[in-house]
């Protein structure tokens, strides 16, 4: 790591800790829909999607007003996730355009199968900062997880956006591939990095599937009331790695290029993979990011999706952030976290200071 990179890493680290202790709202994640055009084997969105969702979802104008309020609060980052956000293509373009006007960096997480040439051009037009494509393997390995033909459609979407970006001479949107490792694709790590390099992706991210046992989900309560749906529970046959698969996965990590995700995954012990047990030592997400579901309800995190802190349409985003319900859940978290936190979906985001410094090469 060069001196310049180390200095930048130190700046990022110090700013992260400063925001943590001040409980500064630095980002917002909006789920415009739980609906999706695919049925991926590890995804729990279909469990919480209902036939009447479309009529209840935030309108495009309502999401734009949320972006305006984020701008007024000085929030610099907005992420749009699903379900599949591009089921609401026009609204996503309007939200990204307003974010650009408000100098907010927008990211969209997508399966990529709905992006055609016209949409690729529009995404560059409106200034989307990052496009995160879910890629769970190369060729048939991806299709095992997401359905027949999904890989080629996602690959073509990435090619279209990269081609449009090159044609404009733009650096944005940054193209990222994101993978959830499970027993369906644990042997794909080297192939994923090769694919990323061949197609021209800017970054390859590797994560581990989230599958939290029912007892931990049920035990996650506040005032006796459950805080989690079963969205992150087991879906049929378990997708967690076996002991033999863990050994093969570790061997594949050794053949992959160095990087933060890889180093963190190497550091996890076997229990983390066998039981989906990698509790965060701190929760940066709850203290610094607000999650808004498709109906305008503010949630503490994507796992505690039954605990509503308030409705941003009714109360306003500023009033909901750090209101009494938010303060109570943070105060309870300080006592050691909740049972569902042991399988934290954002554990790569929630590295402790020591972990963060070691992975960044600063210790």
Secondary structure as UniProt FT lines:
FT   HELIX           3..22
FT   STRAND          27..31
FT   TURN            41..42
FT   HELIX           45..48
FT   TURN            51..52
FT   HELIX           53..56
FT   HELIX           60..72
FT   TURN            73..74
FT   STRAND          77..81
FT   HELIX           85..88
FT   HELIX           89..101
FT   TURN            102..103
FT   STRAND          105..110
FT   TURN            113..114
FT   HELIX           117..125
FT   TURN            126..127
FT   STRAND          130..134
FT   HELIX           140..146
FT   TURN            148..149
FT   HELIX           150..168
FT   STRAND          174..181
FT   TURN            183..187
FT   HELIX           189..199
FT   STRAND          203..208
FT   HELIX           214..218
FT   STRAND          221..222
FT   TURN            223..224
FT   STRAND          225..226
FT   TURN            231..232
FT   HELIX           243..254
FT   HELIX           260..267
FT   HELIX           270..275
FT   HELIX           284..288
FT   STRAND          289..292
FT   TURN            294..295
FT   STRAND          297..299
FT   TURN            305..306
FT   STRAND          308..311
FT   HELIX           312..315
FT   HELIX           317..320
FT   TURN            321..322
FT   HELIX           324..333
FT   TURN            334..336
FT   HELIX           339..343
FT   TURN            345..350
FT   HELIX           353..359
FT   TURN            360..361
//
